[in-house]
Amino acid sequence: MNLSGHSTSATTELPSLRYFAQRLLRDLDAVTAGLTLPWNSGVVEGHVNRIKMLKRQMFDRAGFELLRKRVLLSA
C-alpha cells in the first residue's frame, strides 16, 4: 500500500486527527500487517484482561503472593 502521496494537511483544523494520521503513516507497515495477516493477539489480550480484573478485585486486600495464587489458580 502506497500512501506517500497522501498528505495530512487536510486535517490542519483538527490537530488530534492530524497527529493520529501522522502516527499511522509513520508505522504503516505494522498497521498494514495488523489488518491483512491472519494472526491476532486476541488470546493474549484475553489473558491480560483477566489478570487486570483479578488485580482490581484484589486491590488493597492482600499482598503479591495471594494475587499470584489467584492468577495461577484461575488459569
Number of C-alpha atoms within 10 A of each C-alpha: 6 6 8 7 5 9 12 13 9 10 13 11 9 10 10 11 14 17 13 12 14 14 11 14 16 11 10 15 11 12 12 12 11 13 10 9 8 7 9 10 8 9 9 10 11 11 13 12 12 15 19 13 12 16 16 11 11 15 11 8 10 9 10 11 9 12 18 13 10 15 16 10 8 9 8
